[in-house]
């Protein structure tokens, strides 16, 4: 098994190709499967030539945009988690667990409940909330340096504090809370083309920036002294990378809500498959994140049909035991 693992790690481009095929398979499954089954050949013909029939309407107006949103959110959350784990030197780091998603969620829900006409501002405002939460976690965790466990404890405390404010807002504005309930759990129901349009620029720009930052992340892994010796401005790099991770998480949260554990599970799985070189780990995490979320959403849609389970519940059921496993290894 070790020999086979080394052979796979010696061919990272081949692994990326396999992960790309896995993501394409997840997209095809998401489009085909549901209360109405659409055969693969009909999917292909509709995508190539268009169709005004019932299946064509379901595919183009319901399933395709939802699938694209799932893929983009999976990419963003996986990249955000991988970056945070590197910057904070903590394998337990995840935008949901350490409170960054809660910061984005609080500011996003303020716009949704108080200023619903300004919905186009949800993502930039959520980014401010995510960055504020990240800075607060750093301040609370700092004591003669940053320790991984202190970051997790500070993050859990900040997340609980911000979640209390979110709950208070939902009680105070209970007449507007219906749309926010699904958003709190994290789900892809009713996501359509406007959500794709809202999300893809952030995925493209921030995702590209993350891939170009891979070299700097690799240098950070060598330790602060070595990184400074190689000419890297460590604290500036940490702040910029944290901002990048916060933007990726905020864009995802603003569209699907407080969807957790994607940023925790996926980077670890990708690291086992392809190794710790961030030049390959980041694209592997992006592809695997898209695949995991598309497959998970498909299962959540059809497992209890006709009732649709929010994908956030499924991810929490998988992610919570994984988090406890990692926590036991760290203590």
Beta strands, then each sheet from edge to edge (+ up, - down):
end
